[in-house]
Amino acid sequence: MSDNITGQGLLYLCATPIGNLEDITFRVIRTLKEVDLIAAEDTRNSIKLLNHFEIKTPMTSYHEHNKVEKARVLVDKMRAGTNIALITDAGTPGISDPGEELVRQCHEAGIQVTSLPGAAACITALTMSGQPTRRFVFEAFLPFDKKERADVLEELKNETRTIIIHEAPHHLAGLIDELTGVLGGDRSVSICKELTKRYEKVWKTTLEEAAQFYKSQQPRGEYVLVIAGRDRQELKLEKQKSWDAMSIQEHVAMYENQGIDRKEAMRMAAKDRGISKRDVYQQLLS
């Protein structure tokens, strides 16, 4: 089925359902039947999907713990002309999963990669969350390392884009407590659970209300949190206000001490404070 004139095989990134089996596309089903080999994150899980759609293509395991070495093996197979489809447990391969490594090695080896679109939990949650959708940042699961996790949370503190985070049920309450402490309890959040499944639910609330709710409720199911970003105007005013502790004379001098000429130092101080350069000039004269 290869369209590659080099005689090499192709890598097909095939999106699989995140819950409802009807979300798989006709194109994915056809491709999974026609390729020579399917690389699956968990063959025990994927065999249920393949059996449901009567797909008999051989499978091989490709997961987080063998992703580097196994990717080399798969690349060699594609060099020899084998067409391979990559599937994850649920959703689109390559997004926060080991498929990223295989795609990287394919590009380095000159292997053609194509993606067959379909379900993605992050996009599904975002579009039904009621939060702003034009600009967003996907954080997947936050790192477990304490220092790295703290650094990521600090970066998100003043993030103006909508934030999307995945979390397992047994860690959900703790994550919401962390987010409340860092982002503030009044921050809007949409808690999406069991997407595309029978008990799908979206709860739009605040981090503080969610934190209180999960003190007495045991979370069940898979969760995606869609969190509103900081208001850009509010953030701008906050930054401008932070200069109030310093006089305009001190502010301009700070830039001059960095080797910046007086005219540019005045312009920068005016921009920091949200005032005109003339106002800065008048203050310096006085």
SULQUITA-V731728 format. One record per pair of residues at least 24 apart in sequence whose ideal C-beta (glycine too) atoms are under 7 Angstrom apart, sorted by the first residue. I is the first residue (numbers start at 1). J is the second residue. Records with the same first field share a line. If there is no record, write none. Layout:
# SULQUITA-V731728
I = J ; J
This chain:
# SULQUITA-V731728
1 = 34 ; 35 ; 83
2 = 83
4 = 112
7 = 81
8 = 78 ; 79 ; 81 ; 111
9 = 77 ; 78 ; 81 ; 82 ; 83 ; 84
10 = 83 ; 112 ; 114
11 = 78 ; 84 ; 86 ; 102 ; 106 ; 111 ; 113
12 = 85 ; 86 ; 114 ; 116
13 = 86 ; 92 ; 93 ; 94 ; 99 ; 113 ; 115 ; 116
14 = 85 ; 86 ; 87 ; 93 ; 116
15 = 91 ; 92 ; 116 ; 117 ; 118 ; 119 ; 120
16 = 49 ; 87 ; 88 ; 90 ; 91
17 = 90 ; 119 ; 196
18 = 90 ; 91 ; 119 ; 121 ; 124 ; 195 ; 196
19 = 194 ; 195 ; 196 ; 197
20 = 196 ; 197
21 = 52
23 = 118 ; 119 ; 196
24 = 118
25 = 116 ; 118
27 = 116
28 = 116 ; 118
29 = 53
31 = 85 ; 116
32 = 57 ; 85
33 = 57
35 = 83 ; 84 ; 85
36 = 82 ; 83 ; 84
37 = 77 ; 82 ; 84
38 = 85 ; 87
39 = 74 ; 84 ; 86
40 = 87
41 = 88 ; 89 ; 97 ; 98
42 = 89
45 = 89
46 = 87
62 = 86 ; 98 ; 102
63 = 98
64 = 98
67 = 98 ; 101 ; 102
68 = 101
71 = 101 ; 102 ; 105
72 = 105
74 = 102
75 = 105 ; 106 ; 109 ; 111
78 = 111
79 = 109
91 = 119 ; 120 ; 121
92 = 118 ; 119 ; 120
95 = 120
96 = 140
121 = 195 ; 224
122 = 164 ; 224
124 = 195 ; 196
125 = 164 ; 192 ; 195 ; 224 ; 226
126 = 162 ; 164 ; 226
128 = 192 ; 202
129 = 190 ; 192 ; 202 ; 226
130 = 190 ; 204
131 = 162 ; 188 ; 190 ; 226 ; 228
132 = 162 ; 228
133 = 162
135 = 161 ; 162
136 = 161 ; 162 ; 164
137 = 161 ; 163
138 = 164
139 = 163 ; 164 ; 165
140 = 166
141 = 166 ; 167
153 = 178 ; 182
156 = 183
157 = 182 ; 183
158 = 230 ; 235
159 = 229 ; 230
160 = 229 ; 230 ; 232 ; 235
161 = 229
162 = 226 ; 227 ; 228 ; 229
163 = 227 ; 229
164 = 224 ; 226
165 = 225
166 = 224
167 = 223 ; 225
169 = 219 ; 220 ; 221 ; 223
172 = 214 ; 219 ; 223
173 = 214 ; 219
176 = 207 ; 210 ; 211 ; 214
177 = 211
179 = 207
180 = 207 ; 208 ; 211
183 = 207 ; 227
187 = 227 ; 228
188 = 228
189 = 225 ; 226 ; 227
190 = 226
191 = 223 ; 225
192 = 223 ; 224 ; 226
193 = 221 ; 222 ; 223
194 = 221 ; 222
195 = 224
240 = 272 ; 273 ; 274
243 = 272 ; 273
248 = 280 ; 283 ; 284
249 = 284
252 = 280 ; 284
